[in-house]
Amino acid sequence: MQRLDLVVGPNGAGKSTFIAFTLARLLPGSLVVNADEIARQRWPEEPAGHAYDAARIAAETRAKLIDLGRSLIAETVFSHPSKLDLIHSARRAGFSVIVHALLIPEDLAVERVRHRVRAGGHDVPETKVRERHRRLWTPVTEAVALADIATVYDNSRLRGPRIVARLSGGMTVGRPDWPAWTPGTLGSRWTD
């Protein structure tokens, strides 16, 4: 069966690293769709100036792969409710939808983006990082509920992601172990 692996979370959460070191290795047949990578490849001199172009191309690529019945791994902040349409279209096309949600506190998101820029990576203005962090949890919560399988990770530690909740069909599998700073929308939906 085809699958859509959707990696969601705030800027600086470690989505690209999670894909590179975990998912891409486990799912070698799945194509990775990442707007930031599209911008770097198409416009290497000015990727940030083409962020919206790259996002549009990523959306078109995801839709085309679903139409073709090709498994894919998609990375997105998921800060707009329209992103839920991706899950609905994949489900209508017979895909299994697996959501991997990466949690980090807002201040850590800002610091990680700063660190990424110092290391030569792409910037996201602090106001945008904070604004997205505050609004993404409602659509992420809905995505987790809609997914066939969802895993939520605390990725705030240096040692890498720690599973804090597993869900199947919107129901928890085992007892969630939410960090104290978990956004209320997400943590309050699935309590023990």
C-alpha positions as CSV (number, residue, x, y, z in Angstrom):
1,M,0.0,0.0,0.0
2,Q,1.2,3.5,-0.8
3,R,2.0,5.7,2.2
4,L,2.3,9.4,2.9
5,D,4.7,10.0,5.7
6,L,4.1,13.6,6.9
7,V,6.8,15.2,9.1
8,V,5.4,18.2,10.9
9,G,6.5,20.7,13.5
10,P,7.8,24.2,14.0
11,N,10.7,25.8,12.3
12,G,13.9,24.4,14.0
13,A,12.2,21.3,15.2
14,G,14.6,19.0,13.3
15,K,12.3,17.8,10.6
16,S,15.0,17.6,7.9
17,T,17.4,15.8,10.2
18,F,14.7,13.4,11.2
19,I,13.9,12.6,7.6
20,A,17.6,12.2,6.6
21,F,18.7,10.1,9.5
22,T,15.5,8.1,10.2
23,L,12.7,8.0,7.7
24,A,14.7,8.1,4.4
25,R,16.8,5.2,5.6
26,L,13.7,3.2,6.7
27,L,11.7,4.0,3.6
28,P,14.1,4.0,0.6
29,G,11.3,3.7,-1.9
30,S,9.6,6.9,-0.7
31,L,10.4,10.2,-2.4
32,V,11.2,13.1,-0.2
33,V,9.4,16.4,-0.9
34,N,10.9,19.4,1.0
35,A,10.3,23.0,-0.1
36,D,13.5,24.3,1.4
37,E,15.5,21.7,-0.6
38,I,13.6,22.6,-3.8
39,A,14.6,26.3,-3.2
40,R,18.2,25.4,-2.6
41,Q,18.4,23.3,-5.8
42,R,16.5,25.6,-8.1
43,W,17.7,29.0,-6.8
44,P,21.1,28.3,-5.1
45,E,22.0,32.0,-5.2
46,E,18.8,33.2,-3.4
47,P,16.8,30.3,-2.0
48,A,15.0,32.5,0.6
49,G,13.8,34.9,-2.1
50,H,12.0,32.0,-3.8
51,A,10.4,30.4,-0.7
52,Y,6.9,30.8,-2.0
53,D,7.8,29.5,-5.4
54,A,9.4,26.4,-3.8
55,A,6.3,25.9,-1.5
56,R,4.1,26.0,-4.6
57,I,6.3,23.5,-6.4
58,A,6.4,21.2,-3.3
59,A,2.6,21.3,-3.2
60,E,2.3,20.4,-6.9
61,T,4.9,17.7,-6.5
62,R,3.0,16.1,-3.5
63,A,-0.2,16.2,-5.4
64,K,1.3,14.7,-8.5
65,L,3.0,11.9,-6.5
66,I,-0.3,11.1,-4.9
67,D,-2.0,11.1,-8.3
68,L,0.6,8.7,-9.5
69,G,0.2,6.4,-6.5
70,R,3.9,7.0,-5.3
71,S,4.8,6.8,-1.7
72,L,6.3,10.0,-0.3
73,I,7.7,11.7,2.7
74,A,6.6,15.3,3.0
75,E,8.0,17.9,5.4
76,T,6.0,21.0,6.4
77,V,5.6,23.3,9.4
78,F,1.8,22.6,9.0
79,S,0.9,26.0,10.2
80,H,-2.2,26.5,8.1
81,P,-5.5,24.4,8.2
82,S,-5.3,24.0,4.4
83,K,-2.5,21.5,4.9
84,L,-5.2,19.1,6.1
85,D,-6.3,18.8,2.5
86,L,-3.1,16.9,1.8
87,I,-4.2,14.2,4.3
88,H,-7.7,14.0,2.8
89,S,-6.4,13.7,-0.8
90,A,-4.0,11.0,0.2
91,R,-6.7,9.1,2.0
92,R,-9.1,9.4,-1.0
93,A,-6.3,8.0,-3.2
94,G,-6.0,4.9,-0.9
95,F,-2.8,5.9,0.9
96,S,-2.0,5.1,4.5
97,V,-1.2,8.4,6.3
98,I,1.5,8.4,8.9
99,V,2.2,11.6,10.8
100,H,5.4,12.2,12.6
101,A,5.0,15.3,14.8
102,L,8.1,16.9,16.3
103,L,7.7,19.0,19.4
104,I,10.1,21.7,20.7
105,P,9.4,24.7,22.9
106,E,9.0,28.1,21.2
107,D,12.2,29.6,22.5
108,L,14.2,26.6,21.4
109,A,12.7,26.9,17.9
110,V,14.0,30.5,17.7
111,E,17.4,29.5,19.0
112,R,17.7,26.5,16.6
113,V,16.9,28.7,13.6
114,R,19.6,31.2,14.7
115,H,22.1,28.3,15.0
116,R,21.1,27.0,11.6
117,V,21.7,30.4,10.1
118,R,25.2,30.6,11.8
119,A,25.9,27.2,10.3
120,G,25.0,28.5,6.8
121,G,21.4,27.3,6.6
122,H,18.3,29.2,5.7
123,D,16.8,31.9,7.9
124,V,13.3,32.4,9.1
125,P,12.6,35.7,10.9
126,E,12.0,35.3,14.7
127,T,8.5,36.9,14.5
128,K,7.5,34.3,11.8
129,V,9.0,31.4,13.8
130,R,7.0,32.4,16.9
131,E,3.8,33.2,15.0
132,R,3.9,29.8,13.2
133,H,4.8,28.0,16.5
134,R,1.7,29.5,18.1
135,R,-0.7,28.7,15.3
136,L,0.4,25.3,14.1
137,W,-0.8,23.1,16.9
138,T,-4.5,23.2,16.0
139,P,-3.9,21.8,12.5
140,V,-1.2,19.4,13.8
141,T,-3.7,18.1,16.4
142,E,-6.2,17.5,13.6
143,A,-3.6,15.8,11.5
144,V,-2.6,13.5,14.3
145,A,-6.3,12.6,14.8
146,L,-6.9,11.9,11.1
147,A,-3.8,9.9,10.5
148,D,-3.8,6.1,10.3
149,I,-0.8,6.1,12.6
150,A,0.8,9.1,14.4
151,T,3.9,9.4,16.5
152,V,4.6,12.5,18.5
153,Y,8.2,13.1,19.5
154,D,9.9,15.5,22.0
155,N,12.8,16.7,20.0
156,S,14.1,19.2,22.5
157,R,17.0,17.1,23.8
158,L,20.5,16.8,22.5
159,R,20.2,13.1,22.3
160,G,17.5,13.1,19.6
161,P,13.8,12.5,19.5
162,R,11.9,10.7,22.3
163,I,8.5,9.3,21.6
164,V,5.9,10.9,23.8
165,A,2.7,9.6,22.2
166,R,1.6,7.0,19.7
167,L,-1.8,6.9,18.1
168,S,-3.7,4.6,15.8
169,G,-6.8,6.0,14.1
170,G,-6.8,8.9,16.5
171,M,-6.7,6.7,19.6
172,T,-3.7,6.6,21.9
173,V,-1.7,3.4,22.1
174,G,-0.4,3.3,25.6
175,R,-0.2,6.3,27.8
176,P,1.2,9.6,26.5
177,D,4.2,11.1,28.3
178,W,3.8,14.7,27.3
179,P,6.5,17.2,28.3
180,A,5.3,19.9,30.7
181,W,5.6,22.5,27.8
182,T,3.5,20.6,25.3
183,P,1.1,23.0,23.6
184,G,-2.3,22.8,25.3
185,T,-4.2,22.0,22.1
186,L,-2.2,18.9,21.5
187,G,-1.6,17.6,25.1
188,S,-5.2,18.2,26.3
189,R,-6.8,16.2,23.5
190,W,-5.1,13.0,24.5
191,T,-4.6,12.7,28.3
192,D,-4.3,9.5,30.2
